Amino acid sequence: MIISEIWSNTNSCTLTDQSLCNKQISSLKKTDAQCTKYNFKPINSNVTHKSLPIYDFFPFHAEFDTLEIRLYELYNYVTLFLIAESRETLSGKEKPLYLKENWSKFAKYHDKMRRIEVELARNIQIAWPNEHRMRNEGLRLALSTIKE
């Protein structure tokens, strides 16, 4: 995982091959130089993967097993799970709000879960516009619920 490699190499070198560690650290310094070149601020060395918010956004249909695994495996790493759900399928057919109806089953994760309802078009010929709307509008709505 690239992120964990960057964090481990910026905080301390735990690699057995010291030359590889130094090589990766020098590449990060080059990146800082590029940031400065374009008037971006280099990463503060005090920033760690634990101090940055990590949001996991995904559309939900009725994949309860996948949701349970995702919440269980990522809970300690994700700041907030943003879940978009709709009364329509991506193809425009009416469906129940499965997650809303089964919300209590995920009570132990509620402190990090936000469920967003997105209204999609019904009776359509092509699903792609609904897919784009679900992702774009769902993410926009979800991010608006986050309190700074």
N, C-alpha and C positions, 0 to 999 in steps of 0.2 A: 504494500500500500504506500503510495507516494507521500501522502500527508504524514503518516507516522514516521517515514524515513526523514522527512524534512525536520519534524519536531525533534526527533531523537538526535539528529546531527546538529541542531542549533543549540540545544541545551547541554548536551554532553556527548562525548564520543564513546559509544559502547561497542562499536564494531571491532572485530578481531584484527582486521586489516587496517591499520592506522593510516596508511597512505590513501586508501579509498575514502576514509572519513575526511581527511584533509582536502581531498579533491572535491567532495560534495560540499564542504563548507566554503571553499573558494568559489564554487559555482553560485552559491547563494550570495556571496559578496558581489559577484558580477551582476546578479539580478538587482541588488540594491543600487548599483551604479546606473543600470538602465532605468530604474524608477526615478532616480534623481534627474537623469537626462530629460525625462518627459514631465518633470515637476510633480511626480507622485512621491509621496512620503514612503521611505523604506519601512519595512515591518519593524515595529518596536520589539526589541529583543526580550522584553518582559511578557510578550504575548505567547500563550501556550494553547494547545488544542483544548484545554479545559476552560480557558477564559473566553473563547470565541463561541457565540451562539451557533448551533447547528440545527437547522430546520429540515425535517423530512416531510416533503409534500407528496401526496399521491392520491389519484382518484380511486374510489372504492365502488365496487358493484356488490359482490356477495362472497368475497374470498376470505372467509373467516379464519381458516387455517393459516393462510398466508399472513393475514393481519396479526394473528396471535404470535406467530414466529417472528415477524418483523418487530413487534413491540418488545417481546422478550429479549431478542438478540441485540437490539439497538438502544434499549432504554437507558443504559448508563452512558451512552455517547451522544444521544440526541437531546437537544434542549426542548424541542417541541415537535410533536407529530401533527401535521396539518393535513386533514383528510377531507377530500371533496366528495360529496354524494349528491345524487340527483334523483328526482321522481321519474326520470326518463332514462332509458338506455341510450347509448351513443347512436343507435340506429333510430331513435325517436319513439320507441314503444314505452308505454307506461309500466312502471314497476314500483314496488314498495321501497321505502327508505329502510333497507335492511339493517344498517348500522344503528340508526336511530332506534329501531325497534329492539335491538339487542345490545344497547348501550351499557346496560348494567353488567353484562358478561365481562366487560373490560374495566371494571371499577378500579382495580389496582393500578391501572395506567392513566386514569383520568387526569391526574395532576399535570401530565405532559401531552394530553390529547385535545385537539380542537377539531370539531366536525363542522364543515361548511356545506350549506345546500346551494347548489347551482341549478338555475333553471335552463333547461335545454329545449331546443325546437322539437316538436312532435311531427310524426308522419313525414319523414324526410326520405329522399332517395339516396343521399350520400351521407355517410357518418362522419367524414372528416371535419366538417365545420363544427359539429357538436364536440368532437374530440378536442379540437383547438380551444373551443369555448370553455370546456370543462377544465382544461389545464390552465389557460390564461386567466379566466375569471375566477376560478377556484383559488389559484395562487394569489391573485390580487385581493380577494376577500379574506383569505386566510392571513395574509401579512397585515391587513388592516386591523385584525383582532389582537395583534401583539402589542402589549404595552411596554413602552421603553423604560 
